[in-house]
């Protein structure tokens, strides 16, 4: 396997593990996007905290609105 694929796979595993932990605790992240994914020094991925100061509905509306704007630009 190519090393770039293994690096991306390691990042993805970290994000999936983070989501799994959140879901087991009853939380919904609601904003999984490149801005909320970090990479640790060992190359593993980590899920960063979204802006919990806004409600999930308001974050979802903002996300959908940003996608609609991109479609029409």
Phi and psi in degrees as a GROMACS rama.xvg file:
@    title "Ramachandran Plot"
@    xaxis  label "Phi"
@    yaxis  label "Psi"
@TYPE xy
-69.0149  148.177  UNK-2
-66.7974  -32.4106  UNK-3
-65.557  -35.3435  UNK-4
-67.8946  -42.2532  UNK-5
-64.2802  -38.412  UNK-6
-63.9877  -45.147  UNK-7
-65.4953  -37.6315  UNK-8
-65.2486  -38.4402  UNK-9
-65.3408  -39.4633  UNK-10
-64.7158  -46.3257  UNK-11
-61.8422  -40.3763  UNK-12
-60.7324  -41.7366  UNK-13
-62.8975  -41.2701  UNK-14
-65.9166  -45.1661  UNK-15
-62.9174  -41.3717  UNK-16
-62.0477  -41.1822  UNK-17
-62.192  -43.7041  UNK-18
-63.2107  -39.7754  UNK-19
-61.0331  -44.9645  UNK-20
-62.2516  -45.7029  UNK-21
-59.3341  -47.4855  UNK-22
-65.2993  -36.0267  UNK-23
-64.5433  -27.7967  UNK-24
-89.7278  -0.67467  UNK-25
88.3556  14.3613  UNK-26
-101.238  151.048  UNK-27
-116.974  124.36  UNK-28
-66.6244  -53.9912  UNK-29
81.7034  -9.5777  UNK-30
-141.665  56.0452  UNK-31
-81.6575  108.409  UNK-32
-152.315  169.681  UNK-33
-56.2808  -29.6352  UNK-34
-69.7706  -19.4582  UNK-35
-108.478  21.7363  UNK-36
-121.565  126.984  UNK-37
-115.133  165.695  UNK-38
-124.759  123.72  UNK-39
-77.5335  169.639  UNK-40
-58.5378  -30.1297  UNK-41
-83.9138  1.6495  UNK-42
91.2433  -2.75812  UNK-43
-82.4309  152.582  UNK-44
-85.1522  152.242  UNK-45
-138.778  139.514  UNK-46
-89.0175  120.421  UNK-47
-86.3243  157.02  UNK-48
-70.974  135.729  UNK-49
-77.7114  178.378  UNK-50
-80.8027  92.9776  UNK-51
-77.9385  1.2862  UNK-52
-73.2816  -18.4238  UNK-53
-104.204  153.077  UNK-54
-70.2571  160.742  UNK-55
-59.7944  -39.5717  UNK-56
-63.1286  -45.1644  UNK-57
-66.3014  -37.0428  UNK-58
-66.9408  -37.8618  UNK-59
-66.8958  -42.8466  UNK-60
-61.2563  -42.768  UNK-61
-61.8064  -42.1636  UNK-62
-62.7152  -49.5417  UNK-63
-62.8406  -43.2508  UNK-64
-60.837  -41.0743  UNK-65
-65.8668  -33.9503  UNK-66
-70.7025  -38.5475  UNK-67
-66.8216  -41.9068  UNK-68
-61.3685  -41.5235  UNK-69
-62.7055  -37.7734  UNK-70
-62.937  -31.466  UNK-71
-101.704  3.34441  UNK-72
